[in-house]
């Protein structure tokens, strides 16, 4: 998708870029597949801020996406529209099945209005078709990956991302994830062939703070710009160094490089980590 760059008529316009959205065909979302979305501004059930730097932003409606499609096995669907979704970086497609039902699915990079897709064990491994991972040839790119059988896709859903089928061994398929991690996934899990749409999403330059506010992002300041009572890095004369061996979070926990992964039981599915280190021998 082309990216439009503005002339530097103001400081905010300088270097600002936007997507042209040439692929999109739909304007208003399909109403039966929308739901109200209440903004919590980073507050939890107690009403207190639990996640900082969130709030405001444009009002949104949630688009109900079918991340499974397993209940529509062997029923062909035609792409009616390709639409923008404010709740995710990827584009979504409204498809109508031969039985007349309409659903939203994640669009792939080359999807166009009028294309047909299908979820089937015997489907051709072409972009947009959804198959069990064990039936996808090695070397192909996949997205919308199901990691637990029957759960629906939970991985590789952001704009421009894809995983690659590395090998088919025994009961499991090895996938190279977008992070570079090589992971074992059960062959009965589903995945869609192709790459997620909106490939140029990462190339867009926001250009001004106001555009971030439209997205619901509130300002962030460095800890060392705060007072000592507000942050471990705070205090001192002016913009002083943090004055400690390791950076800390506002609550005193180690930050920037400290390991936070707790679920050691899922390491058994990882063959190589994202740095290329061998975790589990074959």
C-alpha positions in Angstrom: 0.0 0.0 0.0 1.4 3.5 -0.9 2.3 5.8 1.9 1.4 9.5 1.6 3.9 12.1 2.9 2.8 15.6 3.6 4.6 18.9 2.7 6.2 20.5 5.8 3.6 23.3 6.0 3.8 23.2 9.8 6.1 21.5 12.3 3.5 18.9 13.0 3.2 18.1 9.3 6.9 17.7 8.8 7.8 14.0 8.3 4.2 13.0 8.9 3.0 10.0 6.8 -0.3 8.3 6.4 -1.6 5.2 4.6 -3.6 5.8 1.5 -6.0 2.9 2.3 -6.4 2.1 -1.4 -7.3 -1.6 -0.7 -10.3 -0.7 1.5 -13.8 -0.9 0.0 -16.1 -0.8 3.0 -17.1 2.4 4.8 -19.4 1.7 7.7 -19.0 -1.6 9.5 -21.6 -4.4 9.2 -23.8 -3.5 12.1 -24.9 -7.1 13.2 -21.2 -7.9 13.8 -20.4 -4.9 15.9 -20.6 -4.5 19.7 -20.3 -1.5 22.1 -16.8 -0.9 23.4 -16.5 1.0 26.7 -13.3 2.9 27.3 -11.8 2.2 30.7 -8.9 4.8 30.4 -6.5 2.3 32.0 -8.6 1.7 35.1 -9.3 -1.6 36.7 -12.4 -3.0 38.5 -11.6 -0.8 41.6 -11.7 2.4 39.5 -8.0 3.1 40.0 -5.5 3.5 37.2 -3.7 0.1 36.8 -2.2 0.9 33.4 -0.6 4.3 32.9 -0.7 6.5 29.8 -4.1 5.5 28.6 -7.2 7.6 28.2 -9.3 9.7 25.8 -9.1 8.7 22.2 -11.8 8.4 19.5 -15.0 6.5 20.3 -14.9 2.9 18.8 -17.2 0.1 18.0 -15.8 -3.4 18.4 -15.9 -5.6 15.3 -16.6 -9.3 16.2 -13.9 -11.3 14.4 -14.1 -15.0 13.7 -10.7 -16.2 14.8 -11.6 -19.9 14.5 -13.7 -20.6 11.4 -13.7 -24.3 12.4 -17.5 -24.4 12.4 -17.6 -23.5 8.7 -15.6 -26.4 7.5 -15.8 -27.0 3.7 -18.2 -24.0 3.2 -16.8 -21.6 0.7 -16.9 -17.8 1.4 -16.7 -14.8 -0.8 -15.0 -11.5 0.2 -17.6 -8.7 0.2 -15.6 -5.8 1.6 -12.2 -5.1 3.1 -12.4 -2.7 6.0 -10.4 -0.7 8.5 -10.6 -1.8 12.1 -9.7 0.7 14.8 -9.2 -2.1 17.3 -6.2 -3.7 15.5 -3.4 -2.9 13.2 -4.5 -5.3 10.4 -7.4 -4.9 8.0 -10.5 -7.1 8.3 -12.6 -8.6 5.5 -16.4 -9.2 5.6 -17.1 -12.6 4.0 -20.4 -14.2 3.1 -20.6 -18.0 3.2 -22.6 -20.0 0.7 -25.2 -20.6 3.5 -25.7 -16.8 3.6 -24.0 -16.1 6.9 -21.6 -13.1 7.1 -18.5 -12.9 9.3 -15.5 -10.8 9.8 -12.0 -12.5 9.3 -8.5 -11.1 9.2 -7.6 -10.1 5.7 -4.3 -11.2 4.1 -1.9 -8.9 2.3 -3.1 -9.7 -1.3 -6.9 -10.2 -0.5 -9.3 -8.4 -2.8 -13.1 -8.0 -3.0 -14.5 -11.0 -4.9 -11.9 -13.5 -3.7 -13.1 -16.9 -2.4 -11.7 -18.5 0.8 -12.4 -21.8 2.5 -11.6 -23.6 5.7 -11.0 -27.3 4.9 -8.7 -30.2 5.5 -8.4 -30.6 1.8 -8.2 -26.9 0.8 -5.4 -25.8 -1.6 -2.6 -24.1 0.4 -3.2 -20.7 -1.2 -3.4 -17.3 0.5 -6.6 -16.9 2.6 -7.4 -20.6 2.9 -7.4 -22.0 6.4 -6.1 -25.5 7.0 -4.8 -27.7 9.8 -1.1 -26.9 10.2 -0.2 -30.5 9.6 -1.6 -30.2 6.0 0.4 -27.1 5.1 3.6 -27.7 3.1 6.9 -26.6 4.6 8.3 -23.2 3.6 4.9 -21.5 3.4 4.0 -18.4 5.4 0.9 -18.6 7.7 -0.9 -16.3 10.0 -3.8 -16.3 12.5 -2.2 -19.4 14.2 -4.0 -21.6 16.7 -1.7 -22.7 19.5 -4.1 -24.9 21.4 -6.4 -27.2 19.5 -10.0 -25.8 19.4 -9.1 -22.5 21.0 -9.1 -20.3 17.9 -6.1 -18.3 16.7 -4.2 -16.4 19.3 -0.8 -15.7 17.5 0.5 -14.0 14.4 -2.4 -11.5 14.0 -0.8 -8.1 13.8 -0.3 -6.1 10.6 2.3 -7.5 8.2 3.3 -10.5 10.3 3.7 -14.1 9.4 5.1 -17.4 10.7 6.8 -20.0 8.5 6.3 -23.7 8.5 9.8 -25.2 9.1 9.1 -28.9 9.4 6.5 -31.6 9.9 7.7 -34.1 12.5 5.5 -36.7 14.2 2.6 -35.2 16.0 3.8 -31.6 15.8 4.7 -28.9 13.2 7.6 -26.6 13.8 6.8 -22.9 13.1 9.2 -20.1 13.0 7.4 -17.2 14.7 7.7 -13.5 13.8 10.1 -13.1 16.7 12.4 -15.7 15.3 11.4 -18.3 17.9 10.9 -21.8 16.6 8.0 -23.5 18.3 6.1 -26.8 18.1 2.4 -26.6 17.3 0.1 -29.6 17.2 -0.8 -30.6 13.7 -4.6 -30.5 14.5 -4.3 -26.7 15.1 -5.5 -24.4 12.3 -3.7 -21.6 10.5 -4.4 -19.4 7.5 -2.0 -19.3 4.6 -0.4 -16.0 3.8 0.7 -12.8 5.4 -1.4 -10.4 7.5 -2.7 -7.3 5.6 -1.5 -3.7 6.1 2.2 -4.6 5.6 3.3 -0.9 5.6 1.8 -0.3 9.1 5.2 -0.1 10.7 6.4 2.5 8.2 3.9 5.2 9.2 5.3 8.2 11.1 2.7 9.6 13.5 4.2 13.1 13.3 2.5 14.8 16.2 1.3 14.2 19.7 -2.3 14.9 18.9 -2.4 11.9 16.6 -1.3 9.7 19.5 -4.1 11.2 21.6 -6.7 10.2 19.0 -5.5 6.6 19.6 -6.1 6.9 23.4 -2.4 7.4 24.3 -1.7 9.9 27.0 1.7 11.6 27.6 4.7 9.8 29.1 7.7 11.4 30.9 11.0 9.9 32.0 11.3 8.8 35.6 14.3 11.0 36.1 12.2 14.0 35.2 9.9 13.3 38.3 10.3 14.1 41.9 11.9 11.5 44.2 8.5 10.7 45.8 7.1 9.8 42.4 9.7 7.5 40.9 13.0 5.7 42.0 14.8 7.7 39.3 13.5 11.0 40.4 15.0 13.8 42.4 18.3 15.6 42.1 19.2 18.9 40.4 17.6 19.2 37.0 17.7 16.3 34.6 20.1 14.2 36.7 21.2 10.6 36.0 19.1 7.9 37.6 21.7 7.4 40.3 21.5 3.6 40.7 23.0 0.4 39.2 20.0 -0.8 37.3 16.9 1.0 36.0 13.7 0.5 38.1 10.0 0.6 37.4 8.0 3.2 39.3 7.3 0.5 41.9 11.0 -0.4 42.4 11.2 -3.7 40.4 14.1 -4.1 38.0 13.4 -2.9 34.4 15.0 -2.8 31.0 16.4 -6.3 30.4 15.1 -8.0 33.6 13.5 -11.3 32.8 9.7 -11.4 33.5 8.7 -14.7 32.0 6.9 -16.8 34.6 5.3 -19.7 32.6 8.2 -22.2 32.5 5.8 -25.0 31.8 5.3 -23.8 28.2 9.1 -23.9 27.5 8.6 -27.5 26.3 7.0 -26.2 23.1 9.9 -24.0 22.2 12.7 -25.5 20.1 14.8 -22.4 19.7 14.3 -19.1 21.4 14.2 -15.8 19.5 18.0 -15.4 19.8 18.6 -18.7 18.2 19.6 -20.6 21.3 18.6 -24.3 21.3 16.1 -25.0 24.1 14.8 -28.5 23.5 16.8 -31.1 21.5 14.9 -33.2 19.0 
